[in-house]
Amino acid sequence: MTFDWPAARWEMMRRRHPMFNEPYGKDVGEMWERGSEKYSPAPYSEIITKTVDLLRDKGYIDGSKSLIDIGSGPGTFALPLSETCGSVLCVDSSPGMLRRVDSLGRDNMTTLLADCLSLPEGCVRDISFSSLCPPMNCPEGLAVMESTARERCVYLSSINPCPGLEGEIWSALGREYSYRGYDTVYPARYLEYMGRRYELHRFTQRNASSVPAEEMEAVMLRKIAAYRPIGERERTAVHTVIESHTEDGMVPRSGIFRMGVLIWEPVLR
């Protein structure tokens, strides 16, 4: 038997994420539900447009195509995709996220509350799409995408090298985590190992802003709270790190958000 090195390497990198090592990380659905009201795609809004343009320009989506967005969140990609596709089914395990999708009021968008890795029958569409969805970041997730696609699978993930301020805070808490397991190169290598032909596109967005220190502390506390209870130790770590970056009461934020877009045709079933 040939050892599946790409999958093993991918799994090893995934396990370095706080989701696998903190108390709340065991329940990803609850984690996303707690953050459903505050979730914002602002750091990669330009990449959303570039991705939809890519799929349209290549002829992969048009008014005749149906699409399933697995792990849709609040409709981040589903809304612009619905402007080109004939229909979009948004699947998520968070009721809060799907309420935000329903509030968009798009006639050609429907929602389904379900575990992304255990979809019911009847979810097959022309295009299977998934973006920034932790449960789908594994070989099983790619298999689910193939099982729900007639024509093409489109998978997006972050290829940012480190979590920035969040990483500093985890270090202050004695944790050395890495988000590299999300890098799109890992599913790409796995697909290659499985004999699939794929396209891998990389997009970037440069962001620069200044945020009041108190507001930034609140943001970072929410991020840490997604994975563990917040106590005095956590508050002190967040405050100390943010204070070290504060200038005249503001925290300058600048950097490049990177995302990989992986496209392939599913194996005929």
C-alpha positions in Angstrom: 0.0 0.0 0.0 1.3 3.5 -0.9 1.3 5.9 2.0 -0.7 9.0 1.2 2.1 11.6 1.9 0.1 14.7 0.7 -2.8 13.9 3.0 -0.6 13.1 6.0 1.4 16.4 5.5 -1.8 18.3 5.1 -3.2 16.8 8.3 -0.1 17.5 10.3 -0.2 21.2 9.3 -3.9 21.5 10.0 -3.4 20.2 13.5 -1.3 23.2 14.4 -4.4 25.5 14.2 -6.0 26.5 17.5 -9.2 24.9 16.3 -7.7 21.5 17.2 -6.0 22.5 20.4 -8.3 24.8 22.4 -11.5 23.9 24.4 -14.0 25.5 22.1 -12.3 24.4 18.9 -13.9 20.9 19.1 -17.2 22.4 18.1 -16.7 24.4 15.0 -20.4 24.9 14.4 -20.8 26.6 17.8 -17.7 28.7 17.1 -19.1 30.1 13.9 -22.5 30.6 15.4 -21.1 32.8 18.1 -19.4 34.9 15.5 -22.2 34.9 12.9 -23.4 38.5 13.6 -20.0 40.1 13.5 -18.4 38.2 10.6 -17.2 40.6 7.9 -15.5 39.9 4.5 -13.9 43.3 4.4 -10.3 42.1 4.4 -10.9 40.2 1.1 -13.8 42.1 -0.6 -11.7 42.8 -3.7 -10.8 39.1 -4.0 -14.5 38.2 -4.0 -15.0 40.3 -7.1 -11.8 38.9 -8.7 -13.0 35.3 -8.1 -16.5 35.8 -9.5 -15.0 37.6 -12.5 -12.6 34.7 -13.1 -15.3 32.1 -13.0 -17.6 34.1 -15.3 -14.8 35.0 -17.8 -13.8 31.4 -18.1 -17.4 30.4 -18.8 -17.7 28.3 -15.6 -20.7 30.1 -14.4 -23.6 31.7 -16.2 -27.4 32.1 -15.9 -27.9 28.4 -16.8 -25.7 27.1 -14.0 -26.8 25.9 -10.5 -24.4 26.2 -7.6 -24.1 24.9 -4.1 -22.1 27.0 -1.7 -20.9 24.6 1.1 -20.1 26.6 4.3 -21.7 29.7 2.8 -21.5 31.8 6.0 -23.6 35.0 5.6 -23.6 34.8 1.8 -20.2 36.3 1.3 -19.6 34.7 -2.1 -23.1 33.5 -2.6 -24.6 36.9 -3.2 -22.3 38.0 -6.0 -22.4 34.5 -7.5 -26.2 34.7 -7.5 -26.0 37.6 -9.8 -24.4 35.4 -12.5 -25.7 31.9 -11.7 -29.3 30.7 -12.2 -29.6 29.4 -8.6 -27.5 29.2 -5.5 -28.0 26.8 -2.6 -26.3 28.0 0.6 -25.4 25.3 3.1 -24.2 26.0 6.6 -24.4 24.5 10.1 -24.9 28.0 11.7 -28.5 29.2 11.9 -27.2 32.7 12.4 -25.2 32.7 9.2 -28.2 31.4 7.2 -30.5 34.0 8.7 -28.2 36.6 7.3 -28.4 34.9 3.9 -32.2 34.9 4.0 -32.2 38.6 4.9 -30.5 39.3 1.6 -33.9 38.7 -0.1 -32.6 37.1 -3.3 -35.2 35.0 -5.1 -32.6 32.6 -6.6 -30.9 31.9 -3.3 -32.1 29.2 -1.0 -30.6 27.9 2.3 -30.1 24.5 4.0 -29.1 24.0 7.6 -26.7 21.0 7.5 -23.4 19.6 8.5 -21.0 20.4 5.6 -19.5 17.0 5.6 -22.8 15.1 5.9 -25.1 16.6 3.3 -28.5 15.0 2.6 -29.5 13.6 -0.8 -30.6 16.0 -3.5 -27.7 18.5 -3.1 -26.1 17.9 -6.5 -25.6 21.1 -8.5 -23.6 22.0 -11.6 -20.9 23.8 -9.5 -19.8 22.8 -6.0 -18.3 25.8 -4.3 -16.6 26.3 -0.9 -14.6 29.2 0.6 -12.8 29.7 3.9 -14.7 26.8 5.5 -12.6 25.0 8.1 -14.6 21.7 8.0 -14.0 21.4 4.3 -10.2 21.8 4.6 -9.5 18.1 4.4 -9.6 15.2 1.9 -13.2 14.4 3.1 -14.3 17.9 2.3 -13.0 17.6 -1.2 -14.8 14.3 -1.6 -18.0 16.0 -0.5 -17.5 18.7 -3.1 -17.0 16.1 -5.9 -20.1 14.2 -4.8 -22.2 17.4 -5.2 -20.8 18.6 -8.5 -21.9 17.7 -12.0 -19.4 19.9 -13.8 -16.8 21.6 -11.6 -15.5 22.1 -8.0 -14.3 25.5 -6.8 -12.4 25.6 -3.5 -11.0 28.8 -1.9 -8.8 29.1 1.1 -6.4 31.6 2.8 -2.7 31.5 1.9 -1.6 34.0 4.5 1.6 33.0 6.1 0.7 34.0 9.7 -2.2 35.5 11.7 -0.5 38.7 12.6 -1.7 40.3 15.9 -3.7 37.1 16.7 -0.5 35.1 16.5 1.3 37.5 18.8 -1.5 37.1 21.3 -1.4 33.3 21.2 2.4 33.6 21.7 1.8 35.7 24.8 -0.5 33.0 26.0 2.2 30.4 25.5 0.8 28.9 22.3 2.7 28.7 19.0 0.0 28.2 16.5 0.1 28.2 12.7 -2.6 28.9 10.1 -0.5 27.4 7.3 -2.6 24.3 7.2 -5.3 26.4 5.3 -2.9 27.1 2.4 -4.5 26.1 -0.9 -1.3 24.3 -1.9 -2.2 21.3 0.4 -5.5 20.4 -1.3 -3.8 21.1 -4.6 -1.1 18.6 -3.9 -3.7 16.1 -2.7 -5.6 16.4 -5.9 -2.5 15.9 -7.9 -1.7 12.8 -5.9 -5.2 11.6 -6.6 -4.7 12.1 -10.4 -6.9 15.1 -10.8 -6.1 18.0 -13.1 -6.7 21.4 -11.6 -6.2 25.1 -11.9 -4.7 27.1 -9.0 -5.1 30.9 -9.1 -3.8 33.3 -6.4 -5.3 36.6 -5.6 -4.1 39.4 -3.2 -5.6 42.4 -1.5 -3.6 45.1 0.2 -5.3 46.5 3.3 -4.4 49.6 5.3 -6.3 51.3 8.1 -6.1 52.5 11.6 -8.4 51.2 14.4 -9.0 52.7 17.9 -7.1 50.6 20.4 -10.2 49.8 22.4 -12.0 48.6 19.3 -9.0 46.4 18.3 -8.9 44.9 21.7 -12.6 43.9 21.4 -12.0 42.4 18.0 -9.0 40.3 19.3 -10.9 39.2 22.4 -13.7 37.9 20.1 -11.2 36.0 18.1 -9.6 34.4 21.1 -13.0 33.8 22.7 -13.9 31.7 19.7 -11.5 29.0 20.9 -11.3 29.4 24.7 -13.0 31.1 27.7 -11.8 34.6 28.4 -10.3 35.3 31.8 -7.9 37.8 33.3 -4.9 36.1 31.6 -6.4 36.4 28.2 -7.5 40.0 28.7 -4.0 40.9 29.9 -2.4 39.2 26.8 -4.7 41.0 24.4 -4.2 44.4 26.1 -0.4 44.1 26.3 0.0 43.1 22.6 -2.4 45.8 21.4 -0.8 48.4 23.5 2.6 47.6 22.0 1.2 48.5 18.5 -0.8 51.6 19.6 0.2 55.0 18.4 -1.8 58.0 19.6 -4.7 55.8 20.6 -4.8 54.0 17.2 -3.6 50.7 16.0 -2.3 50.9 12.4 -3.2 47.8 10.4 -1.6 47.1 7.0 -0.8 44.0 5.2 -1.7 41.8 2.3 -4.5 39.2 2.4 -3.8 36.3 0.1 -6.3 33.7 -1.2 -6.0 30.6 -3.4 -8.7 29.5 -5.8 -8.6 25.8 -6.7 -10.7 24.6 -9.6 -11.1 21.1 -10.9 -13.5 18.7 -12.6 -14.9 15.9 -10.4 -14.4 12.3 -11.3 -17.4 10.9 -13.1 -19.6 9.0 -10.7 
